[in-house]
């Protein structure tokens, strides 16, 4: 499993900056907030370019997290 922090990104769930990381596990990718645990699936055919540094990421709430 590889983890990479996204500099300047703000979590829309908890509002913390610099707590978002991209996680790659085999063929699966997602973004995750290390502060509150919110996640966003990156395998859904959405271009990653709209998640620019310094912008809010559309993360899923805690109840929708991966297990």
WOMOPE-V235533 format. One line per field, one symbol per residue. ss: DSSP state (2 for helix, 1 for strand, 0 for the rest). burial: I if it has 9 or more other C-alpha atoms within 8 Angstrom, else O. Layout:
ss->???
burial->???
//
This chain:
ss->0111100001100000100111111001111110000011100000022200000110010222000
burial->OOOOIIOIIIIIOOOOIIIIIIIIOOOOIIIIIIOOIIIIOIOOOOOOOOOOOOIIIOIIIIOOIOO
//
